[in-house]
Amino acid sequence: MKNNISFEVQGGAVLRGDIHPQGAKNEALQILCAVLLTSEKVVIKNIPAIRDVLKLIELLADLGVQVTKISEDTYEFEAKNINLEFLESTEFKQKGGALRGSVMILGPLLARFGKGKLPQPGGDKIGRRRLDTHFRGFEQLGAKFEYRPEQQFYEIDATNLRGTYILLDEASVTGTANIIMTAVLAKGTTTLYNAACEPYIQQLCKMLNRMGANVSGIGSNLLRIEGVESLGGTTHTMLPDMIEIGSFIGLAAMTGSELTIKNARVDQLGLIPRVFQKLGIQLEIQNDDIYIPAQTHYEIDRFIDGSFLTIYDAPWPGFTPDLLSIVLVVATQASGSVLIHQKMFESRLFFVDKLIEMGAKIILCDPHRATVIGLNREYSLRGISMTSPDIRAGVALLIAALSAKGTSLIRNAEQIDRGYQFIDQRLNAIGANIKRIEG
C-alpha cells in the first residue's frame, strides 16, 4: 500500500443503505500471532484487509509461516518451519519497529521456542503506551529479558517457563493476550488476575481451547491457565469490528442518514449502543442488525439529577477508548453539552483543534478532557484542510468532513487505512463523495 494518501471529501451528502462491518482489527493482531503456537494448519476467517493486519501477515510469512489466501477474508497458516534467524535481520528490525502489533509475536515465540527478540514497536502517536505489563508477565513466568537501548531492541530467554500467580498492574488487552499465549505451553498452572476481558480476549481463549489449551474463567478478569504439552490446528472466525460499528452509528447521526449495519454481533457490543443512545441517537436492534433512522435532531441526555453528562473510557465492560473520538465529533451537532474524559491516552484529544477550525464549539480543558457544546445543527461545520494524527481521530475527522459544508482535504489518510478497510469505497457505495489521492 502506498503512503502519502489524502482523502478529498465533498461534504453534505446524505447516505443510505446497508453496510457490513469488517473483521475486528484488535482481535486480528492477537489471533494471527497465535498461529505461531502450533505446527499444524490454522484457518482464520473474516480477516480485515487493512494495513496493520496485512503487514503482520507479511511479517509472519517472513518468519517462515506458510500463508495461503483462500478467499478475500480467509487465510490458512502453517507455522511448521519457523526461521528464528530472521529475528536477527535488519529487515525484521525495520518491519517490527514500524508495527505495534509485532509485540504480539513474543508470547507465542517464547512459549513454543523458548526465546524471542523484538525491536521497539511503532504505532499511533496517541501518548505513551508502555510494554511493562507484557514483560513483567513474561518475567513472572520465568523469562529473562534484556533491553539494548542504543539499538532499541529486546532479547528474551524463556527456556524454563513455569505457571504462576500473576496480578497485572493494568488490564492491558495486548498484555493479557501475550501472557495467555505464553502461559498455555508453560509447565503448571497460571492464575491471571486483573486480566482484560474484552471480546477480543474471549475470542483468543476460545480459539486456544479448540487448539487444545486449557483456559477457564473466560469473560472474567480472573483466568486460570493449565499448561499443556502442545497445541493443534483449528478454524476461527473473527468478530465484526465493534469500533467500526460505533463509527458507523456516529456517521449516520452526523450526516442525518438512514443506515443499517448488518451482522453486527450485537451481543458482543457491550455499552456501545447505549452510549450513543445517551447522545440522543435513535437505533433499533433488528435480529443481529442495527438500524439507524435518519435524524435531523438528537439531544444529549443528562444524569438523573439534571447534571452535565460525562462520557469516559474504562476497561471492558466499560466504554472503549477507541470510540471517544467518534462520540466527541457526534456531540458537536447535538442539542446539549457533554464532557468527554479520555483517561487512558494523554494525546488523543489534540485533534479537536481541527474541529474547532471547522466551526465546532469545544473547550479542551486539558490533555484528557474536552467539553463539547452542541451546535444543534444551527449551522454546519465547514470543510478545511487537515491531517489525520491517528486511526480513530482520522475517522472522526472523516465523519466531520462528510457532514460539513464544502470540501475537506484529509492528509495522512494512510492512518485511516490502518484501521478501516476500503473505507472510501464502502462509504461511496452508499452515497458518500470521497476521492482518494495518492502521492
Beta strands, then each sheet from edge to edge (+ up, - down):
strand 1: 5-10
strand 2: 16-19
strand 3: 41-45
strand 4: 66-71
strand 5: 74-78
strand 6: 115-119
strand 7: 144-148
strand 8: 153-157
strand 9: 165-167
strand 10: 189-193
strand 11: 214-216
strand 12: 222-226
strand 13: 234-237
strand 14: 258-261
strand 15: 284-286
strand 16: 289-292
strand 17: 309-312
strand 18: 337-341
strand 19: 361-366
strand 20: 369-373
strand 21: 385-387
strand 22: 407-411
strand 23: 434-438
sheet 1: 21+ 22+ 1- 23+
sheet 2: 2+ 14+ 16- 15+
sheet 3: 4+ 5- 3+ 13+
sheet 4: 6+ 8- 7+
sheet 5: 9+ 10+ 12- 11+
sheet 6: 17+ 18+ 20- 19+
end
